[in-house]
Amino acid sequence: MLTVLLSGVWTMSGQKLTRQQYIEQYADIAVREMKATGIPASITLAQGCLESGNGNSTLATKANNHFGIKCHGWKGKSIKHTDDAPDECFRSYDSAEASFRDHSDFLRYRDRYATLFNLDPTDYKGWAYGLQKAGYATATTYAASLIRIIEENELYRYDRLDEQAREALPPTPQEAETSLQFKPLPGHKLYQASLQREIRSRNGVPYIIARKNDTWRQLAREYNLFRGELLRFNDLRHGAVLQAGATVYVEPKKKESAPHLDKHVVEEGETMHSLAQRYAVKIKKLYQYNAMRPGTEPEPGTILNLRNPQ
């Protein structure tokens, strides 16, 4: 707390934070985020140093934005700042800690960064080059800059976790989303159907993949359901076209997504229905959790709640 108060005095008096002061002030937050999400603390700190000018940039001092994250569908407070273009929209936070939290969400719940979480938490070089390849920044020297900051300041020491802490790290986004083979026992209502085609489960909800020439009526009969019931399970109305390769749930979807899949950063072309199907969540719940009017669609970059945020 004393460090935080002193840094506030330095900033208010016009004296800039040094890199060492910045690291000391935010190391604990970076380590907490690593334990909660799997993002190396060294990477978080190095990005903070680089993106915020050690906490001295206009975005950091006026908007608590330490990672240069632009609005991209952001519903919170914002600030205009000239970066790649004049007066671009950047996210504004109530605290630096909120900025670190949003940075973690931005990486963990965005598809383009998902494979980085398969790396060992101590592989800061892999993370640095992965962030550059995924387009986090436009500079061709971005990875090299992060690595230099990490090594010059020995930030890799913050990535060292004891065995208990390593085991407590959350599953990677890809592990959390992996579907499982569904093998009902004899007597289960889906047992006979499972002998005819593979049934898998996502978020604990069994589903099949539609084949060419499948129809809603035929699938409903195959799984001992009414056609309207099958359509309702998949948040569809009568008249919906069944495409080959589509996910078809044969039981009701859940009210919330699976653990460790709390949010999703919307990409171009994704819809509320496609995400409800992807995460096996009822679409009405997605609208409810995100205070959205049914029938509307989220903008690309929107951080969508997949579980009740209350």
C-alpha positions in Angstrom: 0.0 0.0 0.0 2.9 2.4 0.8 4.3 1.8 -2.6 1.0 2.7 -4.2 0.7 5.9 -2.2 4.2 7.0 -2.9 3.8 6.3 -6.7 0.7 8.4 -6.6 2.6 11.3 -5.1 5.4 10.9 -7.7 2.8 11.0 -10.5 0.9 14.0 -9.1 4.1 15.9 -8.5 5.0 15.4 -12.1 7.9 13.0 -11.4 7.8 10.0 -13.6 7.8 6.4 -12.4 11.0 4.5 -13.1 10.8 1.1 -14.6 11.8 -0.5 -11.3 9.2 1.4 -9.4 6.5 0.3 -11.9 7.6 -3.3 -11.6 7.6 -3.2 -7.8 4.1 -1.6 -7.8 2.4 -4.1 -10.1 4.3 -7.3 -9.7 1.8 -8.7 -7.1 -1.1 -8.0 -9.5 0.7 -9.7 -12.4 1.4 -12.8 -10.3 -2.3 -13.0 -9.2 -3.4 -12.7 -12.8 -1.0 -15.5 -13.7 -2.4 -17.8 -11.1 -6.0 -17.0 -12.2 -5.4 -17.2 -16.0 -2.1 -18.8 -16.8 -0.6 -15.7 -18.5 3.1 -15.4 -17.4 3.6 -12.6 -14.9 6.7 -11.6 -16.8 4.8 -11.1 -20.0 2.1 -9.0 -18.3 4.7 -6.8 -16.6 6.8 -6.4 -19.7 3.7 -5.4 -21.7 2.7 -3.0 -19.0 6.1 -1.4 -19.0 6.2 -1.2 -22.8 2.6 -0.1 -23.5 2.3 2.4 -20.7 5.8 3.8 -20.7 6.3 2.4 -17.2 2.9 3.9 -16.1 3.7 7.4 -17.4 1.7 7.4 -20.7 -1.3 9.6 -21.2 -3.5 6.5 -21.4 -2.1 5.2 -18.1 -2.3 8.4 -16.1 -5.7 9.6 -17.5 -7.5 6.4 -18.1 -5.6 3.7 -16.1 -5.1 1.9 -19.4 -1.8 0.1 -19.1 -1.9 -2.1 -22.2 -3.1 0.2 -25.0 -6.4 -1.8 -25.4 -8.7 0.0 -27.8 -12.5 0.0 -27.4 -13.4 -2.8 -29.8 -17.1 -3.1 -28.6 -16.2 -1.9 -25.1 -19.3 -0.8 -23.1 -17.5 1.0 -20.3 -15.9 4.4 -20.1 -13.5 5.4 -22.9 -11.0 8.1 -23.8 -10.0 9.5 -27.2 -6.3 9.2 -28.0 -4.2 9.5 -31.1 -2.3 6.3 -31.9 -2.4 4.6 -35.3 -5.0 7.2 -36.3 -6.2 10.5 -34.8 -8.7 10.4 -31.9 -9.0 6.6 -31.6 -11.2 5.1 -28.9 -9.4 3.5 -25.9 -10.8 1.8 -22.9 -10.8 3.7 -19.6 -10.7 2.0 -16.2 -11.5 3.0 -12.6 -8.2 1.5 -11.5 -4.9 0.1 -12.8 -5.9 -3.3 -11.3 -9.1 -3.3 -13.5 -6.8 -2.7 -16.5 -4.7 -5.7 -15.6 -7.8 -7.8 -15.2 -9.2 -6.7 -18.6 -5.8 -7.4 -20.2 -6.1 -11.0 -18.9 -9.6 -11.4 -20.2 -8.5 -9.9 -23.6 -5.9 -12.6 -24.0 -7.6 -15.6 -22.3 -11.0 -15.3 -24.0 -9.9 -14.4 -27.5 -9.5 -17.2 -30.1 -6.4 -15.7 -31.7 -4.4 -16.1 -28.4 -5.8 -19.4 -27.3 -2.8 -21.6 -28.4 -0.4 -19.5 -26.3 -1.9 -21.0 -23.2 -0.6 -24.4 -24.3 3.0 -23.1 -23.6 4.7 -23.6 -20.3 4.1 -20.6 -18.0 7.9 -20.1 -17.9 8.2 -19.8 -21.7 8.2 -16.0 -21.9 10.0 -16.1 -25.3 7.3 -18.3 -26.8 4.6 -16.0 -25.4 6.4 -12.9 -26.7 6.7 -14.2 -30.3 3.2 -15.6 -30.1 1.7 -12.2 -29.2 3.6 -10.6 -32.1 2.5 -13.3 -34.5 -1.2 -13.0 -33.3 -1.1 -9.3 -34.0 -1.2 -7.8 -30.5 1.0 -4.9 -31.8 2.0 -3.8 -35.3 5.7 -3.3 -34.5 8.0 -6.0 -36.0 10.3 -5.7 -33.0 7.5 -6.1 -30.4 8.6 -9.6 -29.3 12.3 -8.6 -29.0 11.3 -5.5 -27.0 9.3 -7.7 -24.5 12.1 -10.2 -24.1 14.7 -7.4 -23.5 12.6 -5.9 -20.8 12.0 -9.3 -19.2 15.7 -10.2 -19.2 17.1 -6.8 -18.2 14.8 -6.8 -15.2 14.8 -10.5 -14.5 11.0 -10.6 -14.7 11.1 -14.3 -15.3 11.6 -14.8 -11.6 7.9 -13.9 -11.1 6.9 -16.9 -13.3 8.3 -19.4 -10.9 5.5 -21.2 -9.1 5.8 -24.0 -6.6 4.3 -27.4 -7.5 1.0 -26.7 -5.7 0.5 -23.4 -7.5 1.3 -24.9 -10.9 -1.2 -27.7 -10.3 -3.8 -25.1 -9.4 -3.4 -23.2 -12.7 -6.7 -23.3 -14.7 -7.0 -25.5 -17.8 -6.0 -23.9 -21.1 -8.9 -22.4 -23.1 -8.7 -25.3 -25.5 -8.7 -27.9 -22.7 -11.7 -26.2 -21.1 -13.6 -26.2 -24.4 -12.7 -29.8 -25.5 -15.8 -31.9 -26.2 -16.0 -35.5 -24.9 -17.3 -38.7 -26.3 -20.7 -39.5 -24.9 -21.2 -43.1 -24.1 -24.6 -43.8 -22.5 -25.1 -47.1 -20.7 -27.7 -49.6 -21.7 -31.1 -48.4 -20.6 -30.2 -44.7 -21.2 -32.6 -43.0 -23.6 -29.8 -42.3 -26.0 -28.2 -45.7 -25.9 -29.8 -47.1 -29.0 -29.2 -43.9 -30.9 -25.5 -44.0 -29.9 -25.1 -47.3 -31.7 -26.0 -45.6 -35.0 -23.8 -42.5 -34.9 -21.3 -40.9 -32.6 -22.6 -38.7 -29.8 -20.3 -36.2 -28.1 -20.9 -33.8 -25.2 -20.0 -30.2 -24.6 -20.6 -28.5 -21.3 -22.2 -31.8 -20.3 -24.8 -31.6 -23.1 -24.9 -34.4 -25.6 -24.9 -33.5 -29.3 -24.4 -34.9 -32.8 -23.0 -33.5 -36.0 -25.6 -33.3 -38.8 -24.9 -35.3 -41.9 -25.8 -34.6 -45.5 -29.6 -35.2 -46.1 -30.4 -35.3 -42.4 -33.7 -33.5 -41.6 -35.1 -32.2 -38.3 -38.0 -34.6 -38.5 -35.8 -37.6 -39.1 -33.4 -36.6 -36.3 -36.2 -36.0 -33.9 -37.6 -39.5 -34.6 -34.1 -41.0 -34.3 -33.7 -39.5 -30.8 -37.3 -40.0 -29.7 -38.1 -36.3 -29.6 -40.7 -34.0 -31.1 -39.3 -31.9 -34.0 -40.2 -28.7 -32.1 -38.5 -30.0 -29.0 -35.3 -30.6 -31.0 -35.5 -27.1 -32.5 -36.0 -25.6 -29.1 -32.9 -27.4 -27.7 -30.9 -25.6 -30.4 -32.6 -22.2 -30.1 -34.2 -22.4 -33.5 -37.7 -21.9 -34.9 -39.7 -23.9 -37.4 -38.4 -23.4 -40.9 -34.8 -23.4 -39.8 -32.5 -25.0 -42.4 -30.4 -27.9 -41.2 -26.9 -27.7 -42.7 -24.5 -30.7 -42.9 -21.8 -30.3 -40.2 -24.1 -28.4 -37.9 -24.0 -29.1 -34.1 -27.4 -30.5 -33.0 -28.0 -30.8 -29.3 -30.3 -33.7 -28.4 -30.9 -32.5 -24.8 -31.5 -28.9 -23.4 -28.4 -26.7 -23.2 -27.2 -25.3 -19.9 -27.9 -22.0 -18.2 -24.2 -21.2 -18.0 -21.0 -22.2 -19.8 -18.5 -24.8 -18.5 -16.1 -23.7 -15.7 -13.1 -21.6 -16.9 -15.0 -20.5 -19.9 -16.5 -17.4 -18.2 -16.3 -15.0 -21.2 -15.7 -14.8 -24.9 -14.3 -12.0 -27.0 -16.5 -11.7 -30.1 -14.8 -12.1 -33.5 -16.0 -10.9 -36.8 -18.9 -13.0 -38.1 -19.9 -14.5 -34.8 -23.5 -14.3 -33.6 -25.3 -14.9 -30.4 -26.7 -18.1 -31.8 -23.3 -19.4 -33.0 -21.8 -18.7 -29.6 -24.8 -20.3 -27.8 -24.2 -23.4 -29.8 -20.4 -23.3 -29.4 -20.6 -23.2 -25.6 -23.9 -25.2 -25.1 -25.6 -22.3 -23.3 -29.2 -21.2 -23.8 -29.3 -18.1 -26.0 -31.8 -16.3 -23.8 -29.3 -16.6 -20.9 -26.6 -15.0 -23.0 -28.8 -12.0 -23.7 -29.7 -11.8 -20.0 -26.1 -12.0 -18.8 -25.0 -9.2 -21.2 -28.0 -6.9 -20.8 -28.7 -7.2 -24.5 -32.1 -7.0 -26.2 -33.0 -10.4 -27.7 -32.4 -10.4 -31.5 -29.5 -8.0 -31.4 -25.9 -9.0 -32.2 -22.7 -8.0 -30.4 -20.0 -6.0 -32.1 -16.6 -7.6 -32.8 -14.4 -7.1 -29.8 -17.2 -7.3 -27.3 -16.4 -9.2 -24.1 -19.4 -11.5 -23.8 -20.3 -13.0 -20.4 -21.0 -16.7 -20.8 -21.9 -17.1 -17.1 -24.0 -15.1 -14.7 -21.8 -12.1 -13.8 -23.7 -11.5 -10.5 
